[in-house]
Amino acid sequence: AGSFQEAGVIQQAYNLNFPLHVVPASRAQCPAWSAFSVSSPAIVLETVKQAGAGAEDRPEAVVVRLYEAHGSTVTAWLQTSLPVKEAMLCDLLERPVAQGHLPLEPRGLKLSFTPFRVLSVLLVQSC
């Protein structure tokens, strides 16, 4: 019911096309854990991967790629449980962009999106 944004069509499409796979584990109770979360349902965290060119020199670096999926202008917070010491915007070839340094705030990384914009963020973890 409602618009595709209200109906959660994008999330349902991901659930259909990329179902969760169950992996047997011990019966010990583990606390809930998530490596990443995004504060807005309009933002899709599409990719998490080890940084490409030069990754062998920086194995502690990962790239996350996000996009705005609702056709809106939105500010969202990207939160991670990884021990990030530095964050910067990068291009699609994973090269840092000028003026792309992102401050690490208690709420995470503040990201601004225009309709359907794709952002790539290089995260350098502390060793």
C-alpha positions as a LaTeX table, in Angstrom:
\begin{tabular}{lrrr}
\hline
Residue & $x$ (\AA) & $y$ (\AA) & $z$ (\AA) \\
\hline
Ala1 & 0.00 & 0.00 & 0.00 \\
Gly2 & 1.14 & 3.56 & $-0.64$ \\
Ser3 & 4.18 & 4.68 & $-2.60$ \\
Phe4 & 7.07 & 2.36 & $-3.35$ \\
Gln5 & 9.02 & 4.14 & $-0.59$ \\
Glu6 & 6.27 & 3.54 & 2.00 \\
Ala7 & 5.82 & $-0.06$ & 0.89 \\
Gly8 & 9.54 & $-0.85$ & 1.27 \\
Val9 & 9.80 & $-2.18$ & $-2.29$ \\
Ile10 & 13.58 & $-1.80$ & $-2.46$ \\
Gln11 & 14.15 & $-3.74$ & 0.77 \\
Gln12 & 11.74 & $-6.46$ & $-0.36$ \\
Ala13 & 13.57 & $-6.72$ & $-3.71$ \\
Tyr14 & 16.90 & $-7.19$ & $-1.92$ \\
Asn15 & 15.32 & $-9.80$ & 0.37 \\
Leu16 & 14.08 & $-11.71$ & $-2.69$ \\
Asn17 & 17.25 & $-11.45$ & $-4.78$ \\
Phe18 & 19.79 & $-11.82$ & $-1.96$ \\
Pro19 & 18.25 & $-14.11$ & 0.67 \\
Leu20 & 20.04 & $-14.73$ & 3.94 \\
His21 & 21.89 & $-18.02$ & 4.17 \\
Val22 & 21.76 & $-19.92$ & 7.42 \\
Val23 & 25.06 & $-21.23$ & 8.72 \\
Pro24 & 25.12 & $-23.74$ & 11.57 \\
Ala25 & 26.75 & $-22.40$ & 14.71 \\
Ser26 & 27.12 & $-23.36$ & 18.34 \\
Arg27 & 24.12 & $-23.09$ & 20.61 \\
Ala28 & 25.81 & $-20.41$ & 22.70 \\
Gln29 & 23.85 & $-17.17$ & 22.88 \\
Cys30 & 25.60 & $-14.37$ & 21.04 \\
Pro31 & 24.70 & $-10.70$ & 21.33 \\
Ala32 & 23.20 & $-9.04$ & 18.28 \\
Trp33 & 25.91 & $-7.49$ & 16.12 \\
Ser34 & 26.01 & $-5.48$ & 12.92 \\
Ala35 & 29.08 & $-4.16$ & 11.13 \\
Phe36 & 27.14 & $-1.28$ & 9.54 \\
Ser37 & 23.86 & 0.58 & 9.82 \\
Val38 & 22.40 & 3.55 & 7.98 \\
Ser39 & 19.92 & 5.96 & 9.58 \\
Ser40 & 17.66 & 6.46 & 6.54 \\
Pro41 & 15.53 & 3.91 & 4.68 \\
Ala42 & 16.20 & 5.92 & 1.50 \\
Ile43 & 19.88 & 4.95 & 1.61 \\
Val44 & 20.99 & 1.49 & 0.49 \\
Leu45 & 24.38 & 0.20 & 1.58 \\
Glu46 & 25.14 & $-1.77$ & $-1.57$ \\
Thr47 & 28.74 & $-2.91$ & $-1.19$ \\
Val48 & 31.36 & $-3.55$ & 1.49 \\
Lys49 & 34.71 & $-4.67$ & 0.12 \\
Gln50 & 38.42 & $-4.52$ & 0.69 \\
Ala51 & 39.91 & $-1.46$ & $-0.97$ \\
Gly52 & 41.04 & $-2.14$ & $-4.54$ \\
Ala53 & 44.21 & $-0.60$ & $-6.01$ \\
Gly54 & 46.89 & $-0.57$ & $-3.37$ \\
Ala55 & 44.90 & $-2.84$ & $-1.04$ \\
Glu56 & 47.97 & $-5.00$ & $-0.59$ \\
Asp57 & 49.62 & $-1.91$ & 0.91 \\
Arg58 & 46.56 & $-1.11$ & 3.05 \\
Pro59 & 44.86 & $-4.35$ & 4.06 \\
Glu60 & 43.11 & $-2.42$ & 6.84 \\
Ala61 & 41.11 & $-0.34$ & 4.33 \\
Val62 & 37.57 & $-1.15$ & 3.20 \\
Val63 & 35.26 & 0.63 & 0.81 \\
Val64 & 31.53 & 0.97 & 1.37 \\
Arg65 & 29.31 & 2.04 & $-1.50$ \\
Leu66 & 25.89 & 3.53 & $-0.80$ \\
Tyr67 & 23.18 & 5.10 & $-2.93$ \\
Glu68 & 20.00 & 7.12 & $-2.47$ \\
Ala69 & 17.10 & 5.02 & $-3.76$ \\
His70 & 13.96 & 7.11 & $-3.20$ \\
Gly71 & 14.68 & 10.08 & $-5.44$ \\
Ser72 & 15.07 & 12.41 & $-2.47$ \\
Thr73 & 17.64 & 14.72 & $-0.94$ \\
Val74 & 18.65 & 13.32 & 2.44 \\
Thr75 & 21.33 & 13.46 & 5.09 \\
Ala76 & 22.06 & 10.10 & 6.67 \\
Trp77 & 24.41 & 8.69 & 9.27 \\
Leu78 & 26.57 & 5.67 & 8.48 \\
Gln79 & 27.51 & 3.84 & 11.66 \\
Thr80 & 30.00 & 1.01 & 11.97 \\
Ser81 & 31.30 & $-1.19$ & 14.73 \\
Leu82 & 34.67 & $-1.43$ & 12.97 \\
Pro83 & 37.57 & 0.44 & 14.60 \\
Val84 & 37.78 & 3.22 & 11.98 \\
Lys85 & 40.56 & 5.78 & 12.39 \\
Glu86 & 40.06 & 7.66 & 9.10 \\
Ala87 & 37.23 & 8.08 & 6.58 \\
Met88 & 37.15 & 9.81 & 3.21 \\
Leu89 & 34.99 & 10.00 & 0.12 \\
Cys90 & 36.48 & 8.36 & $-2.93$ \\
Asp91 & 35.61 & 8.03 & $-6.58$ \\
Leu92 & 34.40 & 4.81 & $-8.21$ \\
Leu93 & 38.03 & 3.83 & $-8.80$ \\
Glu94 & 38.50 & 4.16 & $-5.02$ \\
Arg95 & 40.84 & 7.16 & $-5.22$ \\
Pro96 & 40.27 & 9.75 & $-2.47$ \\
Val97 & 38.58 & 12.90 & $-3.76$ \\
Ala98 & 39.77 & 16.43 & $-2.96$ \\
Gln99 & 38.10 & 17.82 & 0.17 \\
Gly100 & 36.67 & 14.34 & 0.80 \\
His101 & 37.82 & 13.86 & 4.41 \\
Leu102 & 34.89 & 12.91 & 6.66 \\
Pro103 & 34.99 & 13.70 & 10.38 \\
Leu104 & 34.40 & 10.77 & 12.70 \\
Glu105 & 31.53 & 11.80 & 14.96 \\
Pro106 & 29.90 & 9.91 & 17.84 \\
Arg107 & 26.85 & 9.22 & 15.61 \\
Gly108 & 29.09 & 7.96 & 12.81 \\
Leu109 & 29.75 & 9.52 & 9.42 \\
Lys110 & 27.39 & 12.21 & 8.17 \\
Leu111 & 26.66 & 11.73 & 4.46 \\
Ser112 & 24.60 & 13.99 & 2.19 \\
Phe113 & 22.76 & 12.57 & $-0.81$ \\
Thr114 & 20.90 & 14.08 & $-3.73$ \\
Pro115 & 18.40 & 11.95 & $-5.69$ \\
Phe116 & 19.94 & 8.62 & $-6.76$ \\
Arg117 & 23.47 & 9.73 & $-5.87$ \\
Val118 & 26.12 & 7.04 & $-5.34$ \\
Leu119 & 28.79 & 7.62 & $-2.69$ \\
Ser120 & 31.89 & 5.54 & $-2.07$ \\
Val121 & 33.57 & 5.87 & 1.32 \\
Leu122 & 37.07 & 4.60 & 2.09 \\
Leu123 & 37.40 & 3.50 & 5.72 \\
Val124 & 40.84 & 2.93 & 7.21 \\
Gln125 & 40.76 & 0.77 & 10.32 \\
Ser126 & 43.15 & 0.97 & 13.24 \\
Cys127 & 45.33 & $-2.10$ & 13.46 \\
\hline
\end{tabular}
